[in-house]
């Protein structure tokens, strides 16, 4: 691998937005360390790509992944927290306890407790991107997807808090709304392809808005919380 290339870590990279963004970053010259529960991405091979196993709901898996990433690189330029689930996103039904817990275990607990030990591996001046949703903004409240909306609201708040905590290291933190995307979660009727979403996310990375600001791929601009 090219040790002079910028290094990115992308979670949940085996499909959908994560896979498209991994391909986009590779095309833009990044060295990418991608994670997937299986530890592989079928059909994607690149000399600047390393795939490692990670289940962010599992403590041991998280610890092993962080240690492995630390062995692979002396410092990370970009961390993209993409892994997430949305089992109730289209449901108007009241929250169901098991699904609710599973959603928070991945979207909130897993995201937070993977990010925290990764901070020590980030270079000063690095970027942290959270693939979240405008559905988690109070101004965009709706009757559907209770667990999903609440989990993304928590991630949005965590991103805003983290931006303040890492400001002395000039680390930029950006929660990103990728739009409604044609993925397993978004469905076939969504207006954005994963590739279009990845392009928009990358534009947000390049734009590097003020740390803690919410980037909206649909408008290619900062969105008020």
C-alpha positions as CSV (number, residue, x, y, z in Angstrom):
1,X,0.0,0.0,0.0
2,X,1.0,3.6,-0.7
3,X,2.1,5.0,2.7
4,X,1.9,8.6,1.3
5,X,-1.9,8.3,0.5
6,X,-4.4,9.6,2.9
7,X,-5.9,6.8,5.0
8,X,-9.6,6.3,5.5
9,X,-11.6,3.9,7.7
10,X,-15.1,3.1,6.5
11,X,-17.4,0.9,8.6
12,X,-20.2,-1.2,7.1
13,X,-18.5,-1.2,3.7
14,X,-19.8,-4.5,2.3
15,X,-22.9,-3.0,0.6
16,X,-24.9,0.2,-0.1
17,X,-23.5,3.6,0.8
18,X,-20.5,2.1,2.6
19,X,-19.5,0.1,-0.5
20,X,-20.0,3.0,-2.9
21,X,-18.1,5.4,-0.6
22,X,-15.2,2.9,-0.3
23,X,-15.0,2.7,-4.1
24,X,-15.2,6.5,-4.3
25,X,-12.4,7.0,-1.8
26,X,-10.2,4.5,-3.6
27,X,-10.8,6.3,-6.9
28,X,-9.8,9.6,-5.2
29,X,-6.5,8.1,-4.1
30,X,-7.2,7.1,-0.5
31,X,-5.9,4.1,1.2
32,X,-9.0,2.5,2.7
33,X,-9.4,0.2,5.6
34,X,-12.9,-1.1,5.3
35,X,-14.9,-3.1,7.8
36,X,-17.6,-5.7,7.3
37,X,-19.0,-8.3,9.7
38,X,-17.8,-11.1,7.4
39,X,-14.3,-9.5,7.0
40,X,-14.7,-9.4,3.2
41,X,-16.2,-7.5,0.4
42,X,-17.1,-9.8,-2.4
43,X,-16.0,-8.7,-5.9
44,X,-13.9,-5.7,-4.7
45,X,-10.1,-5.9,-4.9
46,X,-7.7,-3.0,-4.9
47,X,-4.1,-2.7,-3.8
48,X,-5.0,0.2,-1.6
49,X,-7.8,-1.7,0.2
50,X,-7.7,-3.8,3.3
51,X,-10.9,-5.3,4.7
52,X,-11.1,-6.4,8.3
53,X,-14.0,-8.0,10.3
54,X,-16.0,-5.8,12.6
55,X,-19.3,-6.3,14.4
56,X,-19.7,-3.0,16.3
57,X,-22.3,-4.6,18.6
58,X,-19.7,-7.0,19.9
59,X,-17.1,-5.6,22.4
60,X,-14.4,-8.2,21.6
61,X,-14.9,-7.6,17.8
62,X,-14.6,-3.9,18.3
63,X,-11.4,-4.2,20.4
64,X,-9.8,-6.5,17.9
65,X,-10.7,-4.3,14.9
66,X,-9.3,-1.2,16.6
67,X,-6.1,-3.1,17.5
68,X,-5.8,-4.3,13.9
69,X,-6.3,-0.8,12.4
70,X,-3.6,0.4,14.7
71,X,-1.3,-2.2,13.3
72,X,-2.2,-1.3,9.7
73,X,-1.6,2.5,9.9
74,X,0.4,5.0,11.9
75,X,-2.5,7.5,11.7
76,X,-6.0,8.0,10.2
77,X,-7.0,11.0,8.1
78,X,-10.7,10.1,7.7
79,X,-13.0,8.0,9.8
80,X,-16.5,7.3,8.3
81,X,-19.0,5.8,10.7
82,X,-21.4,4.3,8.2
83,X,-22.5,1.0,9.8
84,X,-26.2,1.1,10.8
85,X,-29.6,-0.6,10.8
86,X,-33.1,0.6,10.3
87,X,-35.6,-2.2,10.9
88,X,-38.5,0.1,11.6
89,X,-37.7,3.0,9.3
90,X,-41.0,2.7,7.3
91,X,-43.2,1.5,10.2
92,X,-45.9,3.7,11.7
93,X,-46.4,1.1,14.5
94,X,-45.4,1.9,18.1
95,X,-41.8,0.9,19.0
96,X,-41.2,-2.8,19.6
97,X,-38.7,-3.5,22.4
98,X,-36.4,-6.1,20.7
99,X,-36.1,-4.1,17.5
100,X,-35.6,-0.9,19.5
101,X,-32.7,-2.4,21.5
102,X,-31.1,-3.9,18.3
103,X,-31.3,-0.5,16.6
104,X,-29.6,1.3,19.4
105,X,-27.0,-1.4,19.9
106,X,-25.7,-0.8,16.4
107,X,-26.5,2.9,15.6
108,X,-25.7,4.4,19.0
109,X,-23.8,2.1,21.3
110,X,-21.8,0.5,18.5
111,X,-21.0,3.8,16.8
112,X,-20.0,5.6,20.0
113,X,-17.9,2.8,21.4
114,X,-16.1,2.2,18.2
115,X,-15.4,5.9,17.7
116,X,-14.0,6.5,21.2
117,X,-11.0,4.2,21.0
118,X,-10.4,5.3,17.4
119,X,-9.8,8.8,18.4
120,X,-6.3,7.9,19.6
121,X,-5.5,6.7,16.1
122,X,-6.7,9.9,14.3
123,X,-4.1,12.4,13.1
124,X,-4.4,15.9,14.4
125,X,-6.5,17.7,11.7
126,X,-8.3,14.5,10.7
127,X,-12.0,14.2,9.8
128,X,-14.8,12.1,11.4
129,X,-17.9,11.7,9.4
130,X,-21.1,10.1,10.7
131,X,-23.6,8.8,8.1
132,X,-26.8,9.7,9.9
133,X,-30.1,11.2,8.8
134,X,-32.2,14.3,8.8
135,X,-34.9,12.1,10.2
136,X,-33.1,12.5,13.5
137,X,-33.5,16.3,13.6
138,X,-36.4,17.7,15.7
139,X,-37.4,19.9,12.7
140,X,-37.9,16.8,10.6
141,X,-39.9,14.8,13.1
142,X,-42.4,12.3,11.7
143,X,-44.7,9.4,12.9
144,X,-42.7,6.6,11.4
145,X,-39.4,4.9,12.4
146,X,-39.4,5.6,16.1
147,X,-36.2,3.6,16.9
148,X,-34.4,4.7,13.8
149,X,-35.2,8.4,14.3
150,X,-34.3,8.4,18.0
151,X,-31.0,6.5,17.3
152,X,-30.0,9.1,14.6
153,X,-31.0,11.9,16.9
154,X,-28.5,10.5,19.4
155,X,-25.8,10.2,16.8
156,X,-26.4,13.8,15.7
157,X,-26.0,15.0,19.3
158,X,-22.9,12.8,19.8
159,X,-21.3,14.4,16.7
160,X,-22.0,17.9,18.0
161,X,-20.6,17.0,21.4
162,X,-17.5,15.3,19.9
163,X,-16.8,18.3,17.7
164,X,-16.2,20.3,20.9
165,X,-14.2,17.6,22.6
166,X,-11.7,17.3,19.8
167,X,-11.5,20.9,18.7
168,X,-8.0,21.3,20.3
169,X,-6.7,18.7,17.9
170,X,-8.4,20.5,14.9
171,X,-10.3,17.3,14.1
172,X,-13.4,18.1,12.0
173,X,-16.6,16.2,12.9
174,X,-19.4,16.1,10.4
175,X,-22.8,14.4,10.7
176,X,-24.1,13.8,7.1
177,X,-27.6,13.2,5.7
178,X,-27.0,11.1,2.6
179,X,-30.5,11.5,1.2
180,X,-33.0,8.8,0.5
181,X,-30.9,6.1,-1.1
182,X,-31.5,2.9,-3.0
183,X,-30.2,0.5,-0.4
184,X,-31.6,-2.5,1.5
185,X,-32.8,0.0,4.0
186,X,-34.0,2.7,1.6
187,X,-35.8,0.5,-0.9
188,X,-35.8,0.6,-4.7
189,X,-38.1,3.7,-5.0
190,X,-35.5,6.0,-3.4
191,X,-34.3,8.8,-5.7
192,X,-30.6,8.5,-5.0
193,X,-28.3,5.7,-6.0
194,X,-25.5,4.7,-3.5
195,X,-23.0,6.1,-6.0
196,X,-24.8,9.5,-6.0
197,X,-24.9,9.5,-2.3
198,X,-21.2,8.6,-2.1
199,X,-20.3,11.5,-4.5
200,X,-22.3,13.9,-2.2
201,X,-20.7,12.6,0.9
202,X,-17.3,13.1,-0.6
203,X,-18.2,16.7,-1.6
204,X,-19.0,17.2,2.1
205,X,-15.6,15.8,3.1
206,X,-13.9,18.1,0.6
207,X,-16.0,21.1,1.7
208,X,-15.0,20.4,5.3
209,X,-17.8,22.5,6.9
210,X,-17.3,24.0,10.4
211,X,-16.9,21.1,12.8
212,X,-20.2,20.0,14.3
213,X,-22.3,21.3,11.4
214,X,-24.8,19.0,9.7
215,X,-24.1,18.3,6.0
216,X,-27.1,17.6,3.7
217,X,-26.2,15.7,0.5
218,X,-29.6,16.6,-1.0
219,X,-28.7,20.3,-1.0
220,X,-24.9,20.0,-1.0
221,X,-24.9,22.4,1.9
222,X,-25.0,22.8,5.6
223,X,-28.4,22.2,7.2
224,X,-29.6,23.7,10.4
225,X,-30.3,21.3,13.3
